[in-house]
């Protein structure tokens, strides 16, 4: 019998994680079976306990349960503690370990799949919610020159700057933040990388951002993905920047989870290419 894993969320039927992990298992020869669980709202803990009792080895956790998973874990990786959210649970003899692979997934997609080094880069992060918080430390780890956070609500950007100021200093990163409407772009001029971590793309809203931030050498990265380029990607392309959706982040965060569970690193790039072809064929 194969080792059992699953993704839990609500809704869950459109999750691509089972497909991605089946590809990783085939690629690496690991005996992994990966399913999906619709978690009832308010019933996260019961579902996870049931899965553990039935022999489950680990889980991915998606919307809306990442905070529940953070609270449920017996111990947390430093990056999950900093993110305040957990997307990966590993069940072992020492209890439930919570981790967060989203930030590493973003960084690997940008650097490995898209070929843009973050070392010495000037980076603009749009948004200051959970998605943004989860990527700050993994970005610092890549030694950029500067990270600027701009959010619709300035106070939340300032909170993130306060939370991570010491980490930025330790890594030698210039770190600032502000509101989109109050001169938030402290570091003006165009950026090497702009990451859209707002929930705006969900309802086709373009986050406020100075057009001057986009240049011909800018990578504009939207954490969202869909059948069509997001409004943020379309906007960036119009301004002459290179644009990417977040499909590669999805694959790479899964690859990092697989690595945590199995100690084997799958080739995310190959699976990403196959996933893109499959989605293009369906569109
Ligand atoms: P997530 O976990 O996806 O980050 P969240 O914690 O609710 O979700 O954060 C959502 C982020 O998207 C916030 O930065 C939010 O801005 P506010 O802090 O001002 O609410 C941002 N956001 C959501 N809708 C937006 C929109 N239409 N334009 C710009 N920013 C938006």
Boltz pocket constraint, residues with backbone or C-beta under 6 A from the ligand:
constraints:
  - pocket:
      binder: B
      contacts: [[A, 126], [A, 127], [A, 128], [A, 129], [A, 130], [A, 131], [A, 132], [A, 151], [A, 152], [A, 153], [A, 156], [A, 197], [A, 198], [A, 199], [A, 200], [A, 205], [A, 206], [A, 207], [A, 208]]
      max_distance: 6.0
